Each structure stands twice: as C-alpha cells, then as structure tokens.
Amino acid sequence: MRIILYLGKGGVGKTTVSASTATAIARRGERVLIMSTDVAHSLADAFSVELSQNPVEVEKNLFAMEVNVLAEIRENWNELYSYFSSILMHDGANEVVAEELAIVPGMEEMISLRYIWKAAKSGKYDVVIVDAAPTGETMRLLGMPESYGWYSDKIGGWHSKAIGFAAPLLSKFMPKKNIFKLMPEVNEHMKELHSMLQDQTVTTFRVVLNPENMVIKEALRVQTYLNLFGYKLDAAVVNKILPTSSADQYLQSLIDIQQKYLRVIDNCFYPVPIFRAHQQTAEVINTDRLHVLSQEIFGDKNPSAVLYSNDKTQTLEKVNGKYVLSLYLPNVEVTKLNVNIKGDELLVDINNFRKSIILPNVLVGRKTEGADFAAGNLSITFAN
C-alpha cells in the first residue's frame, strides 16, 4: 500500500503532475485512486471526465474523485452540522448564512483526512494519490491528526460540564442524539491515519514547483513543515521549464531567469531527487497526454516507488535547553562554512554551494551560536 501526496503553491501544475503520476502507475498494472482535496477542483478537467465525491473509473485501474466537503457534511455529519447551524440561526443569522457558517473550523481538513483514511483502509487500491490544496490549507490538514485529539478532549469536556450545569436552558438547542460521542471514534481514525502518514514505507510527499523565486520560497516552507511533522519528502518536481535558448529576446530573458532559479532549486532541495517537466506546447487534458508527461518526468523510474529513502533532510530538537537544527548533507566536503539569517530564511554557504532553509516560527528572530559538521550532518545551534 502506498499513499503519495502532491503539495505546492496554486498554479504550479500540481493537479496535472498528480494526474500524470496516477495514470502512469495505473498503466503499470496497479489499482490507483487519485483524489483532490482542493476546494477549487480541477482534477475532472485534467482527465476530461465528470467526477464526484465517489470514485469514478477513468480507465482500467485508474479511479478519481473530488472531495466535496459540504455534501459529505450533509450526508454523514448532519447532526453536527444541524447543531451548529441551529445555534447560529438562534443568534440571528439567516438560514442560508447559518448553513455556510456551520462548517466548523478544521472540519474540511478532518473530512479530507477521513477520505484518505477510508481509501487506504478499503483494500481496493494499491496506491492512493492526493492532489492536495495549496500549501497553507494543506499544512493545516497535515497538522490535524495531532491537534484533533486535543480539541476533541477539550470540546468533549466542555460539553459534559455544560450539559450537567445548564441542561434545562440548552436542551432546545441541542440535537436529540449526543453528537459529541462521534469524536472519540473520529479521534481513533485520526491517530491511525497519523501513524500511516508517518510510516515512510507507506506515505511520501512530493512538492511541485516552478523556477520562480516566490514559488521556491513556498516550496521550501513545505519542506520545513514536513520535517517538523515527521513526514517524508521523497521528490521535488520542477514544472513548466522553458527551452534552454531562444532567438526571441523577451523569451530569452525569461529563460535566463529560470536557469538561475533552477540552480537554486538544485542546491536547496539536495539531496532530495529533482524531476523536471518542460512547458508543454498543448494542454495536458487526457490520460494519453498525461502518460506522455509522466514519462518525461519519471523516465524509467517507477512513480509509485519511494524515490528517496534516506533520513529526513532536516531535524529540529532541543539539546541542553537550546534549539539545534540539523541538515543532512551527504557527500559534501566542508572547507569553508558561513551561516547567515535573513528574516525567516537561513542561508548556509558551504564552499561554492548555497542552501536556503525557511526557518520554523520558533527559530525566527533567534541568533545562531555555532555550527558543527560531522558524518554528513550540519548542526546549527541557536541562542535562547
């Protein structure tokens, strides 16, 4: 069983790369489900088929679906949804507004995660591919399995105290069934999914990016967050690469900019393998074209394999009360080392090699105290 999640900034071609990966794996004979957790779905457009919240067979071994949070809530979470909607209506919101606002913060992420969990547990698929929402939403989604237990305990405790103290006053606003009894069951599912996501033989993450400064910065944030959550990044896919030269002066200037940022990507994501796809001359909107794109990206490699299986590229821990950020840099000989901080960015210069890391929030504003390189690991100590 494999789960592959594609992450990245909106507009980089994440859906196309996800769909091409799913198509390639299916044509290798494995049963694949690809699902979109993005509110602005475009997976159906990539396959040129109509999709719903239930899996649709696109071709042999290939199934696709688009998570519909509102439909899922109405179908399977009606009691919880009606409960919050009734409270909002009592507070003066009209029925339409109340229905929209009744989607509890975090519920979208929780439902998306439950879809992943259900697909993985169903036994129907060899590979589940997730075309994830843009970075910010997906980081909240990936943090949900850990935070859900805390919230469910707090809400469950609040509910017990409130009902015991003010049952007569609250009874007309409460559903007939105890909706809060759902939370422990969901919490168990979240724990199981969390273990699955952290099992690096089962789940890996891939970031899709373009050779542009802002896109690279966001992709580096993805890498940092994944390492903090204990998730495995096994590949970076650079999409929409222009040809290496052009007689057109305007196009050549864009090529020169891209070439500069391609070198930045090579340095920043090392040692994670980097795959490339050129700017296509036609829309990639059916399985045959998607398969051609997958061949350009992966060549003779199996897209469902774990493409990078070494240690995490970064770790953060506290040693003697101080934060130590460790970077895994195999096969690098250090003769000259310089470490600088610029805003939320850590710049590490090793010989003629520069690596940029987006710092976790806990390290932003702190100064470095020293650095040590041993056995392929660069450890940087931060002051309190």
N, C-alpha and C positions, 0 to 999 in steps of 0.2 A: 504493500500500500504506500502510495506517495501523495503528498499534498504540496503543491507549488503555488506560492502567492506572488503575483507581479505587482510591484509598487512603483510609484513615480508621480511626478507633477502632471497636472492635467495638460493634455495637448502634445505629449511626447510620443504618442503612438503605443501606449501601454495595451490598449484593447487589441490592436492589430497584432502585436507581438504575442500576447496571451493566446489569441485565437490561432495564430500560426503554429505555436507550440502544441496546442491541443490537437490540431489537425495532423501534425507530423507524428505525434505519439499514437493517435488512433490508427493511422495508416501503417504503423509498425505492428499492429495487431493487439494493442492494449485498449481496454474499455476506459474511456475518458469522459468525465463530466467537467465542463467549464461553466463557472457561474460568475455573474457580475454583481458586486455589492455596491456599485456606484449608483447614486440616485439618478444621475443623467446617463442612463444606459445607452450604449452604442454597440453592444455585442450582436444584437439582431442585425444591425446594419452591416457588420463585418461579414456575417455568414449569409446575408440576404435572405433570411428566413424570419418568420414571426415567432417570438419567444414569449414565455410567460413565467410565472413563479414555479412551475412544474417542469421537470426536464423534458426537452423536445429532442428527438433523434434527428440530427442534421445529416449524417451519413453513417455508414457502418462503423460501429464502435465509438462514435462521437455524439455526445449529448450536451445540450446547452440550456441554460436557464438564467433569468434575470430576477434577482431578489426584489420582491415588491413588499416593502415594509408595511404599508397601510393595509394591503389585502391580507397579509399574514396576521396582523393585529386583529382585524375584524373577524377572521376565520377561527383563530386559535387562542386569542388573548382577549376575547370580547368582554369578559368580566372585569379584567384590569382596566381595559380601555373605557368601558362604560362608567366605571367607578370614578376615574379622574375626570371624565367628561361631565358627569353629573355635578361634581364639586365645582368645576369651572362655570357651568351654567347657573348654579346657585349663586355664584359670586357676580353674576351679571353678564357673562359672555353669551352671545347668541349661539344657537345650536351649531352653525357651520364653523364658527371660530373655535368653539369649545372642542369640536371633533378634531380640528387641526392641532390645537394646543395639547390635547390629551395624550399625545405621543411623548411619554416620559423621557427626559434626557438620558441617553445611554441605551434606550430601548432599540433603536435602529441598529446599533453595533451588536447588541445582545442577540437580536434576531438573525443578523448576518452570520454571527458565530455559530448559532444553533443550526443554521443551514449547512455550514461546513461540517459540523459535528455529525449531523444526521447522514450526510452524504458519505463521510468517511466510515461510519458505523454500519451503513446499509449492506456492505459486501457486494454491491452491484458494480463497483468501479475499481479499476486498478490504480487510476490516477485521478485526483481532483485538482483542478486548476482554478485559482481565484483571480479574476480581473478586479483588483481592488479599487476603491475610491481614491481620490487624490490624497496626498501624503498626510495632511492634518487629520482628516477623518479616519484614515487607516491607523494612524498611531493611537487614536482613541480606541479603535476597535481592538488593537493588539494589547492594549493595557486593560481591557475589560475583564478578561478571565481572572486577573489578580484582584482587581478592585471590586468585582461583583460580590464576592464573599463578604467583604467588609460592609458594603451597602445593604446587602440582604439581612445581615445580622442587625445593623442599626435600625433599618425600617421595620424588621420583624419585632424588635424590642420596643420600638416606638408604638407599633400597632397594639401590642399586648397591653402596654401601660395605658394607652389612650382608651381602649375599649373597656378596660377594667374601671377606669376613672369616670368616663363620661358616656357610657353605653346608651343611656336614655336620650342624650342630646344628639348623638351621632348616628343613631340607628337608621333614621330615614335617609341618610346619605350613603349608607354602606350597602354593598351588594349582599344578596341573600347567602351566597357562599363566601367562605373565607379565602379571598384571592391571595392572601399572603402565605397560604400553605403551599402555593406554587413555587415560592422562592427557594426552599431547600433543594427541591428536585432540580430546578434550573442550575443552582449552585453546583450540584454534583456533576452536571453536564459540563459546566464551565471548567471545573477542576480537571475533568478527563480530557477536555479539549486542550487545556493549557499544557498538560503533560505531552499530548500529541504534538502540539506546536513546538515544544522544546526538544522533542526527540529528533535529533539531527539526521537520523537514518530515514525518518518518515517525512519531515517537513523542512523545506528550504524556501528562502525568499530570494527574489530576483528584482533588481531595480532597473527600470528603463529610463534612459535619459538622452538628451541631445547635447551636442558640443556647444553649449551656451553657458555663460557664467552663472546666471541665476538658477538654471536647471541643475548645474553641477552642485551648487551650494545646497539645494534642497535634497539632492541625492545623497550628499554627504551626511545630512541630518538623518536621513533614513538609515544609513549605515550605523551612525552613532546610537540611535534609538534601538535598533535591532540588537546591537551588542549589549545595551543596558537591560533589555528584556530577556536576554539569553537565547535569542533566535539566530539561525544560521543564514547568512547571505552567501549564496553559492555562485552568483554570477551577476555581472552588470552587462546590459545590452544597450549599446550606443546606436541610436536610430537616426534616420534622416541625414546621413553623411553625404555631402556633396562630392562630385568628382574632384580629383586632385589638381586639375588645371582647367582653365577656360580662356578663350580668346576675348570674351566679354569682360571689360574692366570692372564693371559693377559686380558681376558674379565672382570674378577672381578675388575681389576684396573680401567677399563673404567666405570664400574658400580659405583664404589666409587666416581669417579669424577662427574658423573651425579647426584648422590644423593646429593652431596654438592651443586651443582647448582640448583637442584630442590628446596632446602630450600631457596636459594637466590631468586628464582622466586616467591615463596610464599610470601616472605617479600616485594619484590619490587613492585609487582602488587596489593597487598592488597589495597583496599577492592574489586577490580575487580574480578569476579569469574574466576577460572582457571580450564580448562578442559584438560584431558590427553588422549593421544593415544600412545600405545606401538609400538615398532619397529615391523613391520609386517614380517611374515615369507615367504610371497609371494607377488608379485606385485599386487597393488590395481588398476586394469585397466579395470573394467567394472562396470555397475551400481549395480549389486548384491553385489560385494565385497565392493564397495563404501558405500552401505547401511549398511553393517555389520560394517564398520569403523565408520559410523555416530552414530550407536547405542553404540559403545564403548565410543565415545566422549561425546555424549549428554545424554545417558541413556533415561529416560522417559521425559526429557525436550523437549519442542517444539523449534527446532532450528531457527524458524522464529520469535520467541518472542524477545522482548527487554530483554536481560539477566541481565542487571544491569541498574537500572533507577534512582539511586541517583545522587547527584551533581557531577560535574567534580572532578576528583581526584586531579587536580592541577589548580590554577589560578594565574595569574601574573598581578599586577596592580601597578600604581604609587600613592603613598599616601604622601602628603606633599613634593613632589619632589623626593621621594625615592622609589625604587622598593621593593615591598613586594610579596614574593612567599608564597602562602597558600597551604597547603597539607591537604586533607580530610582524617582523620584517626579515623573513628568511633570505639567505643568500646575499645579504648586504654586508659589505665590509666598511666599517666606520673609521675614517681617518680624520674627518672634520665634521663636527656636530654643532648646530646652532638652533636654539628653540626660542620662538617669539610668540607673543599673543597679540592678536589684533581683534578687538571686540570679542565676539563669541567664537573666534577662529584661532586654532593653534597651528602655527607654521613651523614645520620641522625641516631643516635643511641638513641633509646628510651627503657629504661630498658634493656632487653636482645634481643631486636628487632632492626635490622638494615635495613634501607630503603635507596636505592641508586636512585638518580634522575639525569638525564642528563640535565645540565643547558641550557636554551636558550642562544644564542650567546650574547644577550645584558647583561647577567649576568656574563659571563666568564671573569675572571680577577678581579672581584669585591670582596671585603671582606664583611663578614656578620657583622652586628652591634648588632643584638639581635634576640631573638625568644620568641614567646608567644603562649601558648596552651590554647584554650578555646572552649567549645562546640564541641569537636571533630575536631577542625581545628588548625593546627600548622602553625603559620605565622612567616616567617623569613624575617627580614629587611636587605637589602643590602646597603652598603655605596655608595655614589656617586663617 
